[in-house]
Amino acid sequence: MSLKKATVIIILILLIDQISKIYIKTNFMLGEEVPVFNWFRILFVENEGMAWGAKIPGQYGKLALTLFRIVAIAGIGYWLWDSVRKHMPRVLIISIAFIFSGALGNIIDSVFYGIIFNDSYRQVATLFPPDGGYGTLFHGKVVDMLSFPLWEGYLPEWLPFWGGQWFTFFDPVFNVADTAISIGVGILLVFNKQAFPKKKMEDTIAEKNQAEVNRVERED
């Protein structure tokens, strides 16, 4: 698979991700929700950029997280380029493209959203507000909106520890970028043998070694 085709996948996912986030940010107040089905709703929340809404404590925690994510995506980008260069299996390149696009989509939020949007608390945010954004560069919050509460209800009383408590199965709220990352990782897990064919890698190493031996023999 060519790098051009992988780039097309990345751009499409990024467009869907950013268009959906900008729409939510400019049409919903923080915490506002719209039920679609019993098991699916649009719910606008924001987080510092870590899974499950977690954040690094301290004055520079958010900055450290954003910088780490930038370094990580640089590594993923190199992995994608190197995989294309080595003609690795299509399934591997597709999965890396999904992971890269998802990580980049959330980094855009973390880097820029603090300066291009104002706050969404008790108001609908404005894109490029005249009075400035709610934060500074590298201190934006990631926009999430996809909620799938597949089951909600009180747990049976006989259950230890949690009996009688209200419980929601699959409580996290996420976005298109998160979905892309999950799909990419899922592809790697399900198609692990196709993505990392051991025999092909061994043959490639053997061919390189043989080529080196031939070169040395010619020089002698």
Secondary structure as GFF3:
##gff-version 3
##sequence-region A 1 220
A	DSSP	alpha_helix	3	27	.	.	.	ID=ss1
A	DSSP	beta_strand	33	37	.	.	.	ID=ss2
A	DSSP	beta_strand	40	47	.	.	.	ID=ss3
A	DSSP	three_ten_helix	51	53	.	.	.	ID=ss4
A	DSSP	alpha_helix	61	85	.	.	.	ID=ss5
A	DSSP	alpha_helix	90	116	.	.	.	ID=ss6
A	DSSP	beta_strand	142	147	.	.	.	ID=ss7
A	DSSP	beta_strand	151	154	.	.	.	ID=ss8
A	DSSP	beta_strand	166	169	.	.	.	ID=ss9
A	DSSP	beta_strand	173	174	.	.	.	ID=ss10
A	DSSP	alpha_helix	176	190	.	.	.	ID=ss11
A	DSSP	alpha_helix	192	195	.	.	.	ID=ss12
A	DSSP	alpha_helix	198	219	.	.	.	ID=ss13
###
